[in-house]
Amino acid sequence: MALHLLVQSSMSLLYLSRAKKMYPYSPVLLHRRRRTICARMLGESSWSQLTHVISLPGQPAEPVQILAAPGVSDSDFRNAIESSLFKQWLRNIQTDTGLLTNGAMSLKQVLIQGVDMFGKRVGFLKFKADVIDKETGKKVPGIVFARGPAVAVLILLESEGETFAVLTEQVRVPVGRLILELPAGMLDDDQGDFVGTAVREVEEETGIHLNLEDMVDLTAFLDPSTGSRVIPSPGGCDEEISLFLYRGCVGKEIIKQLQGKETGLREHGELIKVHVVPYEKLWRATADAKSLMAIALYEMAKKEGLLPPPRSSNES
């Protein structure tokens, strides 16, 4: 028995010695690596990638493969490729100023990475597009966070010879701060009712009711080649914003009532507080890009005489 154990031990030592020469890892590491590889193989064999192929008029001879990243369900994948967000992006790349217009670039594939549903519609969509520059053969940066069009309103209220701007203070988790910003919101449907959405968002966020006929589209003054909307972060997000102006006259009592007013759809997690700021101090009071863009458009339109005369009315 002792002899048998000795022989078995010697053979084990010999085996380990040879194994160390062939694989300079410890037996434990070899075992762990094997289990990891097996687990990966098992996972890959049990997961079937969802795919979809489309043809674009801008590159009819080059079909585009749409893929789902691991973790994207069949329903989310289907919702993504059928969403207005994705369809609008495909239209954008084929417009007169789109990526595929002059044939210098081509879209090879799109990887759907994440879908956030807002009820029955896609609210946010994350994907990676493989766009190739044909001259160099290199990919151009193509990570996309799609959220679609939005609106914001610069509200200027004149009271006893002084002009005030109405801002909202909101919790903005992505930047980890409370932000003072213009009343704003995303379009809830595919109808493109920008003015109606702007009026509704103002009422929800500030309690002020605006008349549609008093709204001035500041972004409409931009050159048509721009699409007549501002794009705050084109390096990563598709968001295009229409900026509107509203001007009204109110008494000082209204200004006092608005200051610090708590509003928003609380059942949707909107914790909003209204702030009224003298317009002359607005450009220094906020880091909100919507506010600063609206100021620039308003001042330039006023300078060039493009603004219609304000209607004299009191708001409540």
Solvent accessible surface area in square Angstrom, and as a share of the most:
residue,aa,sasa,rsa
1,M,182,0.81
2,A,80,0.62
3,L,130,0.65
4,H,115,0.52
5,L,97,0.48
6,L,113,0.56
7,V,73,0.42
8,Q,100,0.44
9,S,55,0.36
10,S,57,0.37
11,M,126,0.56
12,S,55,0.36
13,L,117,0.58
14,L,93,0.46
15,Y,154,0.58
16,L,64,0.32
17,S,51,0.33
18,R,147,0.54
19,A,16,0.12
20,K,116,0.49
21,K,170,0.72
22,M,133,0.59
23,Y,105,0.40
24,P,113,0.71
25,Y,94,0.36
26,S,48,0.31
27,P,66,0.41
28,V,86,0.50
29,L,83,0.41
30,L,40,0.20
31,H,91,0.41
32,R,150,0.55
33,R,126,0.46
34,R,137,0.50
35,R,159,0.58
36,T,60,0.35
37,I,84,0.42
38,C,74,0.44
39,A,64,0.50
40,R,158,0.57
41,M,123,0.55
42,L,125,0.62
43,G,37,0.36
44,E,123,0.55
45,S,91,0.58
46,S,90,0.58
47,W,103,0.36
48,S,95,0.61
49,Q,73,0.32
50,L,53,0.26
51,T,72,0.42
52,H,75,0.34
53,V,92,0.53
54,I,33,0.17
55,S,82,0.53
56,L,9,0.05
57,P,116,0.73
58,G,38,0.37
59,Q,13,0.06
60,P,105,0.66
61,A,93,0.72
62,E,49,0.22
63,P,81,0.51
64,V,0,0.00
65,Q,74,0.33
66,I,0,0.00
67,L,19,0.10
68,A,1,0.01
69,A,13,0.10
70,P,100,0.63
71,G,82,0.79
72,V,18,0.11
73,S,53,0.34
74,D,80,0.42
75,S,52,0.34
76,D,38,0.20
77,F,12,0.05
78,R,111,0.41
79,N,51,0.26
80,A,0,0.00
81,I,29,0.14
82,E,104,0.47
83,S,11,0.07
84,S,46,0.30
85,L,16,0.08
86,F,2,0.01
87,K,93,0.40
88,Q,73,0.33
89,W,25,0.09
90,L,23,0.12
91,R,129,0.47
92,N,49,0.25
93,I,7,0.04
94,Q,57,0.25
95,T,62,0.36
96,D,132,0.68
97,T,113,0.66
98,G,15,0.15
99,L,78,0.39
100,L,7,0.04
101,T,74,0.43
102,N,126,0.64
103,G,38,0.37
104,A,44,0.34
105,M,53,0.24
106,S,2,0.01
107,L,0,0.00
108,K,94,0.40
109,Q,52,0.23
110,V,0,0.00
111,L,41,0.20
112,I,0,0.00
113,Q,65,0.29
114,G,24,0.23
115,V,24,0.14
116,D,78,0.40
117,M,68,0.30
118,F,80,0.34
119,G,70,0.67
120,K,204,0.87
121,R,81,0.30
122,V,14,0.08
123,G,0,0.00
124,F,51,0.21
125,L,0,0.00
126,K,71,0.30
127,F,0,0.00
128,K,78,0.33
129,A,3,0.03
130,D,16,0.09
131,V,5,0.03
132,I,29,0.15
133,D,27,0.14
134,K,104,0.44
135,E,165,0.74
136,T,83,0.48
137,G,50,0.48
138,K,140,0.59
139,K,122,0.52
140,V,45,0.26
141,P,137,0.86
142,G,13,0.13
143,I,100,0.51
144,V,19,0.11
145,F,72,0.30
146,A,0,0.00
147,R,62,0.23
148,G,5,0.05
149,P,42,0.26
150,A,6,0.05
151,V,0,0.00
152,A,0,0.00
153,V,1,0.01
154,L,0,0.00
155,I,0,0.00
156,L,6,0.03
157,L,1,0.00
158,E,83,0.37
159,S,1,0.01
160,E,138,0.62
161,G,74,0.71
162,E,71,0.32
163,T,50,0.29
164,F,18,0.07
165,A,0,0.00
166,V,0,0.00
167,L,0,0.00
168,T,0,0.00
169,E,40,0.18
170,Q,13,0.06
171,V,78,0.45
172,R,88,0.32
173,V,121,0.70
174,P,131,0.82
175,V,87,0.50
176,G,63,0.61
177,R,148,0.54
178,L,108,0.54
179,I,27,0.14
180,L,46,0.23
181,E,6,0.03
182,L,0,0.00
183,P,0,0.00
184,A,15,0.12
185,G,16,0.15
186,M,30,0.13
187,L,13,0.06
188,D,71,0.37
189,D,76,0.40
190,D,108,0.56
191,Q,147,0.66
192,G,33,0.32
193,D,76,0.39
194,F,33,0.14
195,V,52,0.30
196,G,16,0.16
197,T,4,0.02
198,A,0,0.00
199,V,15,0.09
200,R,94,0.34
201,E,19,0.08
202,V,0,0.00
203,E,81,0.36
204,E,50,0.23
205,E,6,0.03
206,T,0,0.00
207,G,35,0.33
208,I,4,0.02
209,H,99,0.44
210,L,1,0.01
211,N,49,0.25
212,L,101,0.50
213,E,119,0.53
214,D,16,0.08
215,M,23,0.10
216,V,17,0.10
217,D,48,0.25
218,L,0,0.00
219,T,0,0.00
220,A,60,0.47
221,F,74,0.31
222,L,47,0.24
223,D,88,0.45
224,P,115,0.73
225,S,80,0.52
226,T,66,0.38
227,G,51,0.49
228,S,34,0.22
229,R,71,0.26
230,V,19,0.11
231,I,78,0.40
232,P,52,0.33
233,S,59,0.38
234,P,102,0.64
235,G,81,0.78
236,G,33,0.32
237,C,22,0.13
238,D,33,0.17
239,E,25,0.11
240,E,46,0.21
241,I,4,0.02
242,S,5,0.03
243,L,1,0.00
244,F,4,0.02
245,L,0,0.00
246,Y,0,0.00
247,R,41,0.15
248,G,4,0.04
249,C,48,0.29
250,V,11,0.06
251,G,39,0.37
252,K,66,0.28
253,E,105,0.47
254,I,36,0.18
255,I,15,0.08
256,K,141,0.60
257,Q,108,0.48
258,L,11,0.05
259,Q,88,0.39
260,G,34,0.33
261,K,80,0.34
262,E,115,0.52
263,T,17,0.10
264,G,17,0.17
265,L,53,0.26
266,R,113,0.41
267,E,133,0.60
268,H,131,0.59
269,G,56,0.54
270,E,48,0.22
271,L,99,0.49
272,I,2,0.01
273,K,76,0.32
274,V,0,0.00
275,H,46,0.20
276,V,10,0.06
277,V,19,0.11
278,P,33,0.21
279,Y,36,0.14
280,E,130,0.58
281,K,119,0.51
282,L,0,0.00
283,W,153,0.54
284,R,189,0.69
285,A,43,0.33
286,T,16,0.10
287,A,80,0.62
288,D,12,0.06
289,A,50,0.39
290,K,30,0.13
291,S,0,0.00
292,L,72,0.36
293,M,47,0.21
294,A,0,0.00
295,I,23,0.12
296,A,55,0.43
297,L,28,0.14
298,Y,20,0.08
299,E,62,0.28
300,M,101,0.45
301,A,3,0.02
302,K,97,0.41
303,K,162,0.68
304,E,112,0.50
305,G,63,0.61
306,L,85,0.42
307,L,29,0.14
308,P,63,0.40
309,P,118,0.74
310,P,81,0.51
311,R,127,0.46
312,S,107,0.69
313,S,33,0.21
314,N,125,0.64
315,E,19,0.08
316,S,107,0.69
